[in-house]
Amino acid sequence: MQLLPRVLLAVMAVLSPMAAFAAGGGVSTALDLTTHWAGFAALAVFFLAYGLVIAEETLHLRKSKPVMVAAGIIWTLVAIVYAQNGDTHTAEIAVRHNLLEFAELFLFLLAAMTYINAMDERGVFDLLRVKLVSQGFSLRTIFWITGALAFVISPVADNLTTALLMATVASAVGGSNKKFVGVACINIVIAANAGGAFSPFGDITTLMVWQKGLVQFGEFFRLFLPSVVNWLVPAAIMSLAIGNSSPDPVKEKAVLQHGAWVIVGLFLGTIVMAVCAHNFLHLPPVMGMMTGLGVLKFYGYYLKRRAHFSDRPAGEHLGDTALAMEPAVPSVPAHGSAAGQYNIFKALERAEWDTLMFFYGVILCVGGLGTMGYLSLGSALMYGQLGATTANILVGFLSAVVDNIPVMFAVLAMQPDMDLGQWLLVTLTAGVGGSLLSVGSAAGVAVMGQARGVYTFFSHLKWSWAILLGYAASIWTHFLVNAKAFT
């Protein structure tokens, strides 16, 4: 009976601990504020903010807003308490360390998002969608194709983008068949999350682990088989609910704009640069990504000078593209501008700024909580008492409820002493655990917004038992095929 209180304490602790100060960062005396009024106030602010994040779909309040405000309040409390103890430098040093963590993640994601938007503007994703929709496949075949493509594309394009793309295909094929669309969207979210778990580029959590240097680039692919199992088990079960009927044929045409495949090639080259910068030059991967973004901007200059035009107005919202999340809100082009003229800065504008600012809020919030002493508390409860294996499996369940980003960031900040097998385990569980609930991953939340009223929290919850079987099977597979990684 003593295990339950420990688990509950671990759940509370993992939501709040965060970034320990960098070694050699100049921190003098770390104050233990876990029982101080400021610590309790900071926890209350964080939980209130995250409650608003979870209720985003109901309140229609962007998730970045509450966590950004909470970050400011928490760090104000940290600075006040340290100043009262005669220390006016520790809070500044700690906040700069957390800002550096965010800057690397922010710039990396900004470069990746710009490339994805550039490919979308050139019609690459529209072409893929139209090719699939117009082939006349049966519904069950479409179910497996969209799932397989989500699994294959997400390691490169990230799970959120991939889920949105494949969900548009499922919606276009299913039409009024809401049962098929709902089940297909669940399958797509599971596949996108599973595919993203074995690639440094597939999910924010894997990116953070790679940038920390805890798992090397090639070592992520040891999670390939566990990730396949995580998707195939629930997919095989859900496919039994889909008949072999064929949808009405859809005839569409997709216009592939000039330079589309060049941009795809530049994106792959940029990924290679990021890997080489990290593995061979021992530089942060973001250096390779930003260099690649500069190359894309040069190519955008070429496209503009060559006057290759797209069919969409220059100022048009992303809503008319394959990755649409909301109805289009066209803007009026500036006076004298050429309709459809390529502009690389439009791709930058269409980055997911709400998501990027959300990362800022989360990293700064939990970073502030970490300075108050919750890091040591969480590490002792999670990895000292429960043990690494139990704690890492628990991380997956927490990811389903809270979101995998703050949970994984907490684990990275704790820096528990674990072997490669355990770091791969927590990477796997944080990545695929979010599939247990529709709100547990960015991919699930995005698809709920796109297939509103069809793919819902409760339609996903109906199949959570099958997803849980896949979760357990993937962990078992990891222990089986990666036994040598455990020491």
Residue, then its C-alpha position, 0 to 999 in steps of 0.5 A: m500500500q506504500l507504493l501508491p503514495r510514492v507513485l502519486l508523489a512521483v507524478m507531482a514531482v515529475l511535473s515540476p522539477m527542471a533544469a539544473f544549472a549548467a556545470g561551471g555556471g557560477v551558481s553559488t548556493a542553491l536554496d531548497l524552496t520546496t517547502h517555502w511559500a514561494g515554492f508552493a506559489a510557483l507550483a500553483v501558478f504552473f499547475l493553473a497554467y497547465g490546466l489552461v493548456i489542457a483545456e485549450e480546445t474547450l476555452h479556445l485559448r492558445k496554449s502559449k499564453p498561460v505558460m508564458v505568463a506563468a514563466g514570468i511569475i515563477w522567475t519573479l518569485v525565484a529572483i525575489v527569494y534569492a535577493q532576500n538572501g543576498d544573492t542577486h546573481t544566481a537567478e540571472i545565471a539560471v535564466r540565461h542557461n534556460l534561455l540557451e536551452f530554448a534558443e537551440l530548440f527554437l532555432f532548430l524547429l524554426a528552420a525545420m518548420t520553414y522547410i516544411n512550409a516551403m515544400d507545402e507552398r511548392g505543392v509537394f504535400d498536395l501532390l502526395r495527397v492527390k495521388l493517394v486520393s485518386q487511386g481508387f483504393s479500398l477504405r481498408t487499404i487507405f487505412w494501412i497506406t496512410g498509417a504506413l506513410a505516417f510512420v515513414i514520413s514522421p521521422v523526417a518531417d516530424n509527427l505533427t506535420t505528418a499527422l496533419l497531412m495524412a489526416t487530410v487524405a483520410s478525410a478526403v477519402g472517407g467523406s461522410n463516413k465518419k466511422f472510417v475517418g475517426v478510426a483512420c485518424i487514430n491510426i495516423v496519430i499512433a503511427a506518426n508518434a511511433g515513427g517519430a520515436f526512433s528518429p532525432f527529428g521525429d519528435i521534440t523529445t527525441l530532438m532534446v535527447w539528441q541535442k543533450g548527447l545522451v543518445q547518439f544519432g545512429e543509436f536512435f534506430r535501435l528503437f525501430l522495431p519497438s516503434v513498429v510493434n507499437w503501431l502494428v498491434p493497435a492498427a491490426i486490431m482497429s483494421l477489423a472495424i473497417g470494411n473492404s468497401s471502396p469510396d467514391p472516386v475523387k479526381e483532383k489535380a495538384v500543381l507542383q511549382h517550380g523548384a519543389w524537388v530542389i527544396v526537398g533535396l535541400f531539406l535532406g541536405t540540411i538534415v545531413m549538415a545537422v548530423c555532421a555538425h553534431n557527430f563530427l564537428h561537435l557543434p550543436p545540430v542547430m548550426g547545420m539547420m540554420t546554415g541550411l535555412g540560409v541556403l534555402k533563403f538563397y534559393g528563394y532569392y533565385l526563385k523570386r528573381r526568376a519570377h516563378f509564380s505559384d497559383r496562390p496569392a502571396g499573402e494567403h494563409l496556410g489554410d489553403t494548403a495540404l496542412a490546413m488546420e483552420p479555415a483560410v483567412p486570405s489577406v490582401p496583397a500589398h499594392g503592386s505586388a505580383a500575385g503568387q510571387y515566391n517569398i521565403f519570408k512567407a514560409l517563416e511567417r507560417a511557422e507554428w509560432d504558438t507552438l514555439m512560444f509554448f516551448y519557451g513558456v514550458i522550458l522557463c516555467v520548469g527551469g524556474l521550478g528547478t531552481m527551487g529544489y524540485l529537481s532533487l526531490g523528483s529524481a529521488l522519488m522517480y529514480g531512487q525509490l521506484g527504479a529506472t525501469t518503473a520510472n521510465i514506463l511511468v513517463g509514458f503514462l504521464s506523457a499521455v496526460v500532461d504532454n511529453i515535452p515537459v515530462m521529458f525535459a524534467v527527466l533530462a534536467m534530473q540527469p539520472d544515472m542510466d545506461l543506454g538501454q534506459w535512455l532509449l526506453v524513456t525516449l520510446t515511452a515519452g514518444v509513444g505514450g502520448s498516443l494513449l490519449s488524444v491530448g497526449s501529443a501535438a499530433g493528436v491535438a492538431v488532428m482533433g482541430q482538423a477533424r473536429g467533431v469526427y476525431t475526438f477525445f472519446s472516439h480515441l479513448k474507445w481504442s485506448w485499450a488496444i493502444l495500451l497493448g501496443y505500448a506494452a508490446s513495444i516495451w517488451t520488444h525493446f527489452l528483447v532486441n536491445a538487451k545488450a544496451f542494458t548494463 
